[in-house]
Amino acid sequence: MSGEVVLSDLVSRIPNGASLAIAKTECGAAMAATRQLIRQNVRDLHLILVPTSGLQADLLIGAGCVRILEGSGVTMGEHGQAPSFGRFVREGRLLLKDATCPAVYAGLQAAEKGIPFMPMRGLIGSDVARYRNDFTIISNPFAEDEPIMTVRAIRPDVALFHAPLADRQGNVWIGRHKPLMLLAHASLKTLVTVESIRDDNLLDDPVYGPATIPSLYVTAIAQAAQGTWPTASPGLATEDTGHVAEYMRLAATDDGFSEYLDRYVYAAPTAAA
């Protein structure tokens, strides 16, 4: 059963070298926790994108927290290419394990079910499969002349995301973002920041219950108001486009990225830490 902790204690449960899975931005990027990760100088992460990321992954990459990146893309959307990601890949400072969105979900589904791999359509003959030794072609046992791709189970050490609401029992409401349920089921530990915590049991509520992750799958929660800033918070806040534009300008170089960290990460935390 999960427990409520402060943000620094939540992040301290992510050790150096952990495989850390993060949700795509629109599902709730745990940005307050990400800044705390950087302040706590976590290193050598195997960062798993489920299945993509934006500013959250780019910050961790630029801060030197990530050794391996696995997923299907880091993008800043209409702002352009993710600057730290692009720079680190070009300069060989990051080991990239390229994937597709269906492959990431298939690997997580295998872990959720406790099986070693998941068969899936597609990928055969692609460059993605050529460079992944954990993607293997087998014969369909029900149609032996048909090859099919298998994806090894993805079982992250830690899942980290932000949600709108939790309760004192440790249950977490995720709204319409069902991939977060899969992520919690597949991961060894699930750490969640939330906007607010209520006293009554969410699982007993006929409206909230169906979209609530039971505390059985949640290791710890921490309240972090505006916890997705400057990215959007589903149903609560829009992206701070001005801030993201400033990030894009500064993060174009290592020196500029260091200036960004000094201003917005290492400086005394604000309400939007």
C-alpha positions in Angstrom: 0.0 0.0 0.0 1.3 3.5 -0.9 2.0 6.2 1.6 2.1 10.0 1.4 5.5 11.6 1.5 7.1 14.9 0.7 8.6 15.5 -2.8 12.2 15.0 -1.8 11.5 11.7 -0.2 9.5 10.6 -3.2 12.4 11.3 -5.5 14.9 9.7 -3.2 13.3 6.3 -4.1 14.8 6.6 -7.6 18.4 5.4 -7.3 21.3 5.9 -9.7 21.1 3.5 -12.6 17.4 2.8 -12.3 15.2 2.2 -15.3 12.7 5.0 -15.0 9.5 5.1 -17.1 7.8 8.4 -17.7 4.4 9.1 -19.3 3.9 11.2 -22.4 3.4 14.9 -21.7 -0.4 14.9 -22.3 -0.9 12.2 -19.6 0.8 14.3 -16.9 4.5 15.0 -16.8 5.8 15.0 -13.2 7.9 18.2 -13.8 8.2 19.2 -10.1 9.7 15.7 -9.4 11.9 16.0 -12.5 13.5 19.2 -11.2 13.9 17.5 -7.8 15.7 14.6 -9.5 18.1 17.0 -11.1 18.7 18.7 -7.7 19.4 15.4 -6.1 22.0 14.6 -8.8 20.6 11.3 -9.9 22.8 9.7 -12.6 22.9 6.8 -15.2 19.2 6.5 -15.6 17.7 4.2 -18.2 14.9 6.5 -19.2 11.9 4.7 -20.8 9.4 6.9 -22.6 5.8 5.7 -22.6 5.9 6.1 -25.5 7.2 9.6 -26.1 8.2 12.7 -24.1 9.0 16.3 -24.4 10.4 18.8 -21.9 10.6 16.3 -19.1 12.9 14.0 -21.0 14.9 16.8 -22.5 15.6 18.3 -19.1 16.8 15.0 -17.7 19.0 14.5 -20.7 20.5 17.9 -20.6 21.2 17.7 -16.9 23.3 14.6 -17.4 20.9 12.3 -15.6 20.3 9.8 -18.5 22.7 7.2 -19.9 20.2 5.2 -22.0 17.1 6.5 -23.7 14.4 4.0 -24.8 11.3 5.1 -26.6 9.7 6.4 -29.8 10.6 10.1 -29.7 11.4 13.2 -27.8 9.7 16.2 -29.3 8.8 19.8 -28.2 5.8 19.8 -30.6 5.3 23.1 -32.3 8.4 24.5 -30.5 10.7 22.3 -32.6 13.2 19.6 -32.0 14.1 18.8 -28.4 17.4 20.7 -28.1 19.2 18.6 -25.5 18.1 15.3 -27.0 19.3 16.3 -30.4 22.6 17.6 -29.2 23.4 14.6 -27.0 22.5 12.1 -29.7 24.6 13.9 -32.3 27.6 14.1 -30.0 27.3 10.5 -28.8 26.6 11.4 -25.2 23.5 9.2 -25.1 22.8 5.5 -25.9 19.6 5.4 -27.9 17.3 2.4 -28.0 14.8 3.4 -30.7 11.3 1.9 -30.6 7.8 2.5 -31.9 4.7 3.4 -29.8 3.1 -0.1 -30.3 6.4 -1.8 -29.4 6.6 0.2 -26.1 3.1 -0.6 -25.2 3.5 -4.3 -26.1 6.6 -4.6 -23.9 4.7 -3.1 -21.0 1.7 -5.3 -21.6 4.0 -8.4 -21.4 5.3 -7.2 -18.0 1.8 -6.5 -16.8 0.8 -10.1 -17.7 3.9 -11.6 -16.2 5.1 -13.1 -19.5 8.5 -12.8 -21.1 7.5 -11.2 -24.4 4.5 -10.0 -26.5 3.9 -10.8 -30.2 3.0 -7.9 -32.4 2.4 -7.0 -36.0 4.8 -4.8 -37.9 8.5 -3.9 -37.5 9.7 -6.8 -39.6 12.3 -5.5 -42.0 12.6 -2.1 -40.4 15.7 -0.4 -39.2 14.2 -0.2 -35.7 14.1 -4.0 -35.5 17.6 -4.3 -37.1 19.2 -2.5 -34.2 17.2 -4.1 -31.3 18.4 -7.5 -30.2 15.4 -7.7 -27.8 13.0 -7.6 -30.9 13.0 -11.2 -32.3 11.1 -12.8 -35.2 9.5 -16.2 -34.6 7.1 -18.4 -36.6 3.4 -18.0 -35.7 2.7 -21.3 -33.9 -0.8 -21.3 -35.4 0.4 -20.5 -39.0 4.0 -21.6 -39.3 4.6 -19.9 -42.6 3.9 -16.5 -41.1 6.7 -14.7 -39.3 5.7 -12.5 -36.3 7.7 -10.0 -34.2 8.2 -10.5 -30.5 9.0 -7.7 -28.1 10.7 -8.5 -24.8 8.8 -7.5 -21.6 9.5 -4.0 -20.3 9.4 -4.0 -16.5 10.7 -0.6 -15.3 12.3 -0.3 -11.9 10.2 2.9 -11.3 7.3 4.6 -13.0 6.9 8.4 -12.4 3.9 10.5 -13.4 1.6 13.3 -12.2 -2.1 12.9 -11.6 -4.9 15.3 -10.6 -6.1 13.5 -7.5 -5.3 10.9 -4.8 -6.8 9.9 -1.5 -5.4 9.3 1.9 -5.5 5.5 1.3 -3.0 6.0 -1.6 -5.4 5.4 -4.5 -4.7 7.6 -7.5 -7.3 9.0 -10.0 -6.0 9.3 -13.6 -9.0 10.4 -15.5 -9.1 9.3 -19.1 -5.3 8.5 -19.3 -5.5 4.7 -19.3 -1.8 4.2 -20.2 -1.0 5.3 -16.7 -2.8 2.2 -15.4 -0.7 0.0 -17.6 2.4 1.7 -16.5 1.6 1.2 -12.8 0.8 -2.5 -13.4 4.1 -3.1 -15.3 6.5 -1.3 -13.0 8.2 -2.6 -9.9 7.6 0.8 -8.1 5.1 3.6 -9.0 5.7 7.1 -7.7 3.1 9.8 -8.3 2.8 13.5 -7.7 -0.7 14.8 -7.4 -2.5 18.2 -7.4 -4.6 17.4 -4.3 -5.4 14.6 -1.8 -8.9 14.0 -0.5 -10.0 12.1 2.6 -12.6 9.8 1.2 -11.8 6.6 -0.7 -11.8 7.2 -4.5 -12.5 3.6 -5.2 -15.9 3.9 -3.4 -16.9 6.8 -5.7 -19.0 5.6 -8.7 -17.6 8.5 -10.8 -13.9 8.4 -9.8 -13.6 4.7 -9.1 -13.4 3.2 -12.6 -10.4 5.5 -13.5 -8.5 5.1 -10.2 -5.3 3.1 -9.7 -5.6 1.1 -6.5 -3.0 1.7 -3.8 -1.8 -1.9 -4.3 0.1 -0.6 -7.4 1.2 2.7 -6.0 4.4 2.9 -3.9 4.2 6.5 -2.8 2.5 9.8 -3.5 3.5 13.4 -2.9 1.4 16.5 -3.3 2.8 19.0 -5.7 0.5 21.8 -6.8 1.1 22.9 -10.4 3.3 19.7 -10.6 3.3 19.6 -14.4 4.4 23.3 -14.8 5.4 24.5 -17.4 3.8 21.7 -19.4 0.0 21.3 -19.4 -1.9 19.6 -16.6 -4.8 17.6 -18.0 -8.0 19.5 -17.3 -6.3 22.0 -14.9 -3.7 24.2 -16.7 -2.4 24.9 -20.2 1.2 25.0 -21.3 3.3 28.0 -20.3 4.3 28.7 -23.9 6.4 31.7 -22.9 8.5 29.7 -20.5 8.9 26.8 -23.0 10.1 29.3 -25.6 12.7 30.6 -23.2 13.8 27.0 -22.5 14.2 26.4 -26.2 16.4 29.5 -26.6 18.6 28.7 -23.6 18.9 24.9 -24.1 20.3 25.3 -27.6 23.8 25.2 -26.0 25.4 23.6 -23.0 26.1 27.0 -21.5 22.6 28.2 -22.0 21.2 25.0 -20.5 23.3 25.6 -17.4 21.9 29.1 -17.2 18.4 27.6 -17.4 19.2 25.2 -14.5 20.6 27.9 -12.4 17.4 30.0 -12.9 14.6 27.5 -12.7 16.0 24.3 -11.0 18.8 25.1 -8.6 17.3 28.4 -7.4 15.1 28.2 -4.3 12.0 26.3 -5.2 8.8 28.2 -5.7 5.2 27.1 -5.7 5.9 25.7 -9.1 9.0 23.7 -8.1 
